[in-house]
Amino acid sequence: MALAKMKKIRLVISRTDIANVLCELMLLGCVEVSEPDELLADPELSALVTRESAETERCRADLALLEQGIDVIDKYAPSDAGKSSLRPAITVDKLLYETDAENCLKLAKLLDALDSMIITLTAGEKDEYIAQVAANAVHKDELQLCYDHYCLRIALAQAVEKLLGTQYTLILAGWTPAASEQTLIQKLSQYT
């Protein structure tokens, strides 16, 4: 196991830039966000800031729903390629800023409802519902992309929960490898 020299960082970030800054940090993969206990120990600072809250639990529920939808497709309309097949190429923007999440969640709810119906029906009655699942199997890649998007949203939400905030700014404390410091400075120089 290699050891790396680390540098402590503290960033004060405008609320309007926080989502983009956290995405940049995630893409760089070079920052570990620390729990804010040390900052909260300072009585002057703790009087000015509050701990941030995020949508982690809601994202986890949505992630579970998407996983269930994918599982229903795999159960009733398995593809020949299997789970190890390559997915279509996507851009980082598409992964980070999924715009079709609402439709994917609606589809996952539908698939879950169809699965519930199939389980309760007799063999002859199931065919119509299995056919509906099969018809929606063409959207499996979209569900998988949305699933990946929600995994990233959870990671971002967990990072946000470690931030302290005022009305206009957020404070991030963490660590970065010393070798990544210049890259980090260069990427963050475009933000206030």
Phi and psi in degrees as GROMACS dihedral restraints (atoms count N, CA, C in turn):
[ dihedral_restraints ]
;  ai    aj    ak    al  type     phi  dphi    fc
    3     4     5     6     1   -85.1    20    10
    4     5     6     7     1   144.9    20    10
    6     7     8     9     1  -101.5    20    10
    7     8     9    10     1   142.5    20    10
    9    10    11    12     1  -124.7    20    10
   10    11    12    13     1   139.6    20    10
   12    13    14    15     1   -71.5    20    10
   13    14    15    16     1   131.8    20    10
   15    16    17    18     1  -113.9    20    10
   16    17    18    19     1   154.3    20    10
   18    19    20    21     1  -122.2    20    10
   19    20    21    22     1   138.6    20    10
   21    22    23    24     1   -82.1    20    10
   22    23    24    25     1   137.2    20    10
   24    25    26    27     1  -127.7    20    10
   25    26    27    28     1   150.1    20    10
   27    28    29    30     1  -136.3    20    10
   28    29    30    31     1   128.6    20    10
   30    31    32    33     1  -122.2    20    10
   31    32    33    34     1   139.2    20    10
   33    34    35    36     1  -111.5    20    10
   34    35    36    37     1   117.4    20    10
   36    37    38    39     1  -121.0    20    10
   37    38    39    40     1   137.8    20    10
   39    40    41    42     1   -62.7    20    10
   40    41    42    43     1   139.4    20    10
   42    43    44    45     1   -55.9    20    10
   43    44    45    46     1   -34.2    20    10
   45    46    47    48     1   -68.2    20    10
   46    47    48    49     1   -22.6    20    10
   48    49    50    51     1  -100.8    20    10
   49    50    51    52     1    -6.3    20    10
   51    52    53    54     1   -59.6    20    10
   52    53    54    55     1   -43.5    20    10
   54    55    56    57     1   -61.8    20    10
   55    56    57    58     1   -44.5    20    10
   57    58    59    60     1   -67.5    20    10
   58    59    60    61     1   -39.5    20    10
   60    61    62    63     1   -65.3    20    10
   61    62    63    64     1   -44.8    20    10
   63    64    65    66     1   -63.3    20    10
   64    65    66    67     1   -37.9    20    10
   66    67    68    69     1   -64.0    20    10
   67    68    69    70     1   -42.1    20    10
   69    70    71    72     1   -60.3    20    10
   70    71    72    73     1   -45.4    20    10
   72    73    74    75     1   -62.6    20    10
   73    74    75    76     1   -39.9    20    10
   75    76    77    78     1   -64.0    20    10
   76    77    78    79     1   -43.3    20    10
   78    79    80    81     1   -66.0    20    10
   79    80    81    82     1   -35.3    20    10
   81    82    83    84     1   -71.5    20    10
   82    83    84    85     1   -30.7    20    10
   84    85    86    87     1    63.3    20    10
   85    86    87    88     1    28.7    20    10
   87    88    89    90     1  -124.0    20    10
   88    89    90    91     1    16.5    20    10
   90    91    92    93     1  -133.0    20    10
   91    92    93    94     1   133.6    20    10
   93    94    95    96     1  -108.5    20    10
   94    95    96    97     1   116.7    20    10
   96    97    98    99     1   -80.0    20    10
   97    98    99   100     1   129.1    20    10
   99   100   101   102     1   -91.6    20    10
  100   101   102   103     1   156.5    20    10
  102   103   104   105     1   -64.4    20    10
  103   104   105   106     1   144.3    20    10
  105   106   107   108     1   -84.0    20    10
  106   107   108   109     1    17.7    20    10
  108   109   110   111     1   -55.5    20    10
  109   110   111   112     1   -42.1    20    10
  111   112   113   114     1   -62.8    20    10
  112   113   114   115     1   -42.7    20    10
  114   115   116   117     1   -68.2    20    10
  115   116   117   118     1   -37.9    20    10
  117   118   119   120     1   -70.5    20    10
  118   119   120   121     1   -18.7    20    10
  120   121   122   123     1   -70.5    20    10
  121   122   123   124     1   -21.2    20    10
  123   124   125   126     1   -78.5    20    10
  124   125   126   127     1   113.8    20    10
  126   127   128   129     1   -62.5    20    10
  127   128   129   130     1   -35.1    20    10
  129   130   131   132     1   -66.7    20    10
  130   131   132   133     1   -45.0    20    10
  132   133   134   135     1   -70.3    20    10
  133   134   135   136     1   -42.7    20    10
  135   136   137   138     1   -64.6    20    10
  136   137   138   139     1   -21.7    20    10
  138   139   140   141     1   -74.8    20    10
  139   140   141   142     1   -19.4    20    10
  141   142   143   144     1  -100.8    20    10
  142   143   144   145     1   -19.6    20    10
  144   145   146   147     1  -121.7    20    10
  145   146   147   148     1   161.0    20    10
  147   148   149   150     1  -129.7    20    10
  148   149   150   151     1   156.7    20    10
  150   151   152   153     1   -74.7    20    10
  151   152   153   154     1   137.9    20    10
  153   154   155   156     1   -78.2    20    10
  154   155   156   157     1   152.7    20    10
  156   157   158   159     1  -116.2    20    10
  157   158   159   160     1   159.3    20    10
  159   160   161   162     1  -141.2    20    10
  160   161   162   163     1  -178.6    20    10
  162   163   164   165     1   -96.6    20    10
  163   164   165   166     1    30.6    20    10
  165   166   167   168     1   -56.5    20    10
  166   167   168   169     1   -49.8    20    10
  168   169   170   171     1   -65.1    20    10
  169   170   171   172     1   -40.4    20    10
  171   172   173   174     1   -64.6    20    10
  172   173   174   175     1   -40.0    20    10
  174   175   176   177     1   -64.9    20    10
  175   176   177   178     1   -37.6    20    10
  177   178   179   180     1   -64.0    20    10
  178   179   180   181     1   -40.3    20    10
  180   181   182   183     1   -65.0    20    10
  181   182   183   184     1   -42.9    20    10
  183   184   185   186     1   -64.4    20    10
  184   185   186   187     1   -39.6    20    10
  186   187   188   189     1   -62.0    20    10
  187   188   189   190     1   -43.3    20    10
  189   190   191   192     1   -63.4    20    10
  190   191   192   193     1   -39.0    20    10
  192   193   194   195     1   -64.1    20    10
  193   194   195   196     1   -43.4    20    10
  195   196   197   198     1   -63.8    20    10
  196   197   198   199     1   -41.3    20    10
  198   199   200   201     1   -62.2    20    10
  199   200   201   202     1   -41.1    20    10
  201   202   203   204     1   -62.7    20    10
  202   203   204   205     1   -42.3    20    10
  204   205   206   207     1   -61.4    20    10
  205   206   207   208     1   -43.1    20    10
  207   208   209   210     1   -63.4    20    10
  208   209   210   211     1   -41.7    20    10
  210   211   212   213     1   -63.3    20    10
  211   212   213   214     1   -37.3    20    10
  213   214   215   216     1   -64.0    20    10
  214   215   216   217     1   -43.8    20    10
  216   217   218   219     1   -62.2    20    10
  217   218   219   220     1   -44.8    20    10
  219   220   221   222     1   -62.7    20    10
  220   221   222   223     1   -31.9    20    10
  222   223   224   225     1   -74.6    20    10
  223   224   225   226     1   -44.3    20    10
  225   226   227   228     1  -105.6    20    10
  226   227   228   229     1   -17.4    20    10
  228   229   230   231     1  -142.6    20    10
  229   230   231   232     1    59.7    20    10
  231   232   233   234     1   -63.9    20    10
  232   233   234   235     1   143.8    20    10
  234   235   236   237     1   -85.8    20    10
  235   236   237   238     1   158.4    20    10
  237   238   239   240     1   -71.0    20    10
  238   239   240   241     1   -28.4    20    10
  240   241   242   243     1   -73.3    20    10
  241   242   243   244     1   -28.0    20    10
  243   244   245   246     1    83.3    20    10
  244   245   246   247     1   179.6    20    10
  246   247   248   249     1   -72.9    20    10
  247   248   249   250     1   -20.5    20    10
  249   250   251   252     1   -88.4    20    10
  250   251   252   253     1     5.6    20    10
  252   253   254   255     1   -70.0    20    10
  253   254   255   256     1   153.9    20    10
  255   256   257   258     1   -73.5    20    10
  256   257   258   259     1   141.4    20    10
  258   259   260   261     1   -91.3    20    10
  259   260   261   262     1   159.3    20    10
  261   262   263   264     1   -62.2    20    10
  262   263   264   265     1   149.6    20    10
  264   265   266   267     1   -66.1    20    10
  265   266   267   268     1   140.5    20    10
  267   268   269   270     1  -133.2    20    10
  268   269   270   271     1   162.8    20    10
  270   271   272   273     1   -90.3    20    10
  271   272   273   274     1   160.1    20    10
  273   274   275   276     1   -61.1    20    10
  274   275   276   277     1   -40.3    20    10
  276   277   278   279     1   -59.2    20    10
  277   278   279   280     1   -42.3    20    10
  279   280   281   282     1   -63.8    20    10
  280   281   282   283     1   -38.4    20    10
  282   283   284   285     1   -71.7    20    10
  283   284   285   286     1   -43.1    20    10
  285   286   287   288     1   -77.2    20    10
  286   287   288   289     1   -35.2    20    10
  288   289   290   291     1  -121.1    20    10
  289   290   291   292     1    56.6    20    10
  291   292   293   294     1   -54.8    20    10
  292   293   294   295     1   126.7    20    10
  294   295   296   297     1  -103.1    20    10
  295   296   297   298     1   -10.2    20    10
  297   298   299   300     1  -107.9    20    10
  298   299   300   301     1    21.8    20    10
  300   301   302   303     1   -60.4    20    10
  301   302   303   304     1   -39.7    20    10
  303   304   305   306     1   -61.2    20    10
  304   305   306   307     1   -44.6    20    10
  306   307   308   309     1   -66.4    20    10
  307   308   309   310     1   -37.9    20    10
  309   310   311   312     1   -64.7    20    10
  310   311   312   313     1   -40.4    20    10
  312   313   314   315     1   -66.1    20    10
  313   314   315   316     1   -38.6    20    10
  315   316   317   318     1   -62.8    20    10
  316   317   318   319     1   -42.8    20    10
  318   319   320   321     1   -64.1    20    10
  319   320   321   322     1   -42.5    20    10
  321   322   323   324     1   -62.2    20    10
  322   323   324   325     1   -38.6    20    10
  324   325   326   327     1   -64.5    20    10
  325   326   327   328     1   -42.6    20    10
  327   328   329   330     1   -61.0    20    10
  328   329   330   331     1   -46.5    20    10
  330   331   332   333     1   -62.7    20    10
  331   332   333   334     1   -38.6    20    10
  333   334   335   336     1   -64.2    20    10
  334   335   336   337     1   -42.4    20    10
  336   337   338   339     1   -64.5    20    10
  337   338   339   340     1   -40.7    20    10
  339   340   341   342     1   -62.5    20    10
  340   341   342   343     1   -41.5    20    10
  342   343   344   345     1   -61.4    20    10
  343   344   345   346     1   -41.7    20    10
  345   346   347   348     1   -62.6    20    10
  346   347   348   349     1   -39.3    20    10
  348   349   350   351     1   -67.2    20    10
  349   350   351   352     1   -44.3    20    10
  351   352   353   354     1   -60.8    20    10
  352   353   354   355     1   -40.0    20    10
  354   355   356   357     1   -63.5    20    10
  355   356   357   358     1   -36.0    20    10
  357   358   359   360     1   -87.3    20    10
  358   359   360   361     1   -12.2    20    10
  360   361   362   363     1   -95.1    20    10
  361   362   363   364     1   163.7    20    10
  363   364   365   366     1   -80.0    20    10
  364   365   366   367     1   168.7    20    10
  366   367   368   369     1   -53.7    20    10
  367   368   369   370     1   -46.1    20    10
  369   370   371   372     1   -68.2    20    10
  370   371   372   373     1   -29.3    20    10
  372   373   374   375     1   -82.3    20    10
  373   374   375   376     1   -16.7    20    10
  375   376   377   378     1   -75.6    20    10
  376   377   378   379     1   -25.5    20    10
  378   379   380   381     1   -55.7    20    10
  379   380   381   382     1   -42.6    20    10
  381   382   383   384     1   -61.7    20    10
  382   383   384   385     1   -42.8    20    10
  384   385   386   387     1   -73.3    20    10
  385   386   387   388     1   -36.9    20    10
  387   388   389   390     1   -64.2    20    10
  388   389   390   391     1   -37.7    20    10
  390   391   392   393     1   -63.4    20    10
  391   392   393   394     1   -36.9    20    10
  393   394   395   396     1   -65.8    20    10
  394   395   396   397     1   -39.6    20    10
  396   397   398   399     1   -62.8    20    10
  397   398   399   400     1   -46.3    20    10
  399   400   401   402     1   -60.8    20    10
  400   401   402   403     1   -38.1    20    10
  402   403   404   405     1   -65.8    20    10
  403   404   405   406     1   -31.1    20    10
  405   406   407   408     1   -88.9    20    10
  406   407   408   409     1    -3.5    20    10
  408   409   410   411     1   -63.7    20    10
  409   410   411   412     1   -21.6    20    10
  411   412   413   414     1   -64.7    20    10
  412   413   414   415     1   -16.5    20    10
  414   415   416   417     1   -95.9    20    10
  415   416   417   418     1    10.5    20    10
  417   418   419   420     1   -60.5    20    10
  418   419   420   421     1   -43.1    20    10
  420   421   422   423     1   -60.9    20    10
  421   422   423   424     1   -37.9    20    10
  423   424   425   426     1   -64.8    20    10
  424   425   426   427     1   -41.8    20    10
  426   427   428   429     1   -64.1    20    10
  427   428   429   430     1   -39.8    20    10
  429   430   431   432     1   -67.7    20    10
  430   431   432   433     1   -38.2    20    10
  432   433   434   435     1   -64.3    20    10
  433   434   435   436     1   -43.1    20    10
  435   436   437   438     1   -64.0    20    10
  436   437   438   439     1   -38.4    20    10
  438   439   440   441     1   -59.4    20    10
  439   440   441   442     1   -47.4    20    10
  441   442   443   444     1   -61.8    20    10
  442   443   444   445     1   -40.4    20    10
  444   445   446   447     1   -59.5    20    10
  445   446   447   448     1   -44.0    20    10
  447   448   449   450     1   -68.0    20    10
  448   449   450   451     1   -32.0    20    10
  450   451   452   453     1   -60.3    20    10
  451   452   453   454     1   -42.6    20    10
  453   454   455   456     1   -67.6    20    10
  454   455   456   457     1   -40.0    20    10
  456   457   458   459     1   -61.0    20    10
  457   458   459   460     1   -37.6    20    10
  459   460   461   462     1   -66.0    20    10
  460   461   462   463     1   -43.4    20    10
  462   463   464   465     1   -61.0    20    10
  463   464   465   466     1   -42.6    20    10
  465   466   467   468     1   -65.6    20    10
  466   467   468   469     1   -41.5    20    10
  468   469   470   471     1   -64.0    20    10
  469   470   471   472     1   -37.6    20    10
  471   472   473   474     1   -66.0    20    10
  472   473   474   475     1   -36.0    20    10
  474   475   476   477     1   -67.6    20    10
  475   476   477   478     1   -41.9    20    10
  477   478   479   480     1   -60.5    20    10
  478   479   480   481     1   -37.6    20    10
  480   481   482   483     1   -65.0    20    10
  481   482   483   484     1   -14.3    20    10
  483   484   485   486     1   -95.1    20    10
  484   485   486   487     1     2.2    20    10
  486   487   488   489     1   -94.5    20    10
  487   488   489   490     1   154.1    20    10
  489   490   491   492     1  -110.1    20    10
  490   491   492   493     1   145.9    20    10
  492   493   494   495     1  -137.3    20    10
  493   494   495   496     1   155.5    20    10
  495   496   497   498     1  -114.7    20    10
  496   497   498   499     1  -169.4    20    10
  498   499   500   501     1   -63.5    20    10
  499   500   501   502     1   -35.9    20    10
  501   502   503   504     1  -115.3    20    10
  502   503   504   505     1   -14.4    20    10
  504   505   506   507     1  -133.8    20    10
  505   506   507   508     1   163.4    20    10
  507   508   509   510     1  -127.8    20    10
  508   509   510   511     1   146.6    20    10
  510   511   512   513     1  -112.4    20    10
  511   512   513   514     1   126.4    20    10
  513   514   515   516     1  -115.7    20    10
  514   515   516   517     1   129.2    20    10
  516   517   518   519     1  -119.3    20    10
  517   518   519   520     1   139.5    20    10
  519   520   521   522     1  -174.6    20    10
  520   521   522   523     1  -162.2    20    10
  522   523   524   525     1  -132.9    20    10
  523   524   525   526     1   146.1    20    10
  525   526   527   528     1  -138.6    20    10
  526   527   528   529     1   146.9    20    10
  528   529   530   531     1   -61.5    20    10
  529   530   531   532     1   138.0    20    10
  531   532   533   534     1   -57.1    20    10
  532   533   534   535     1   -34.3    20    10
  534   535   536   537     1   -66.1    20    10
  535   536   537   538     1   -22.3    20    10
  537   538   539   540     1   -94.4    20    10
  538   539   540   541     1    -1.2    20    10
  540   541   542   543     1   -58.6    20    10
  541   542   543   544     1   -47.0    20    10
  543   544   545   546     1   -66.5    20    10
  544   545   546   547     1   -39.4    20    10
  546   547   548   549     1   -62.3    20    10
  547   548   549   550     1   -42.7    20    10
  549   550   551   552     1   -62.0    20    10
  550   551   552   553     1   -46.8    20    10
  552   553   554   555     1   -60.1    20    10
  553   554   555   556     1   -44.0    20    10
  555   556   557   558     1   -62.3    20    10
  556   557   558   559     1   -45.6    20    10
  558   559   560   561     1   -65.5    20    10
  559   560   561   562     1   -39.3    20    10
  561   562   563   564     1   -81.9    20    10
  562   563   564   565     1   -10.5    20    10
  564   565   566   567     1   -65.8    20    10
  565   566   567   568     1   -18.0    20    10
  567   568   569   570     1   -81.9    20    10
  568   569   570   571     1    -4.3    20    10
  570   571   572   573     1  -112.2    20    10
  571   572   573   574     1   157.4    20    10
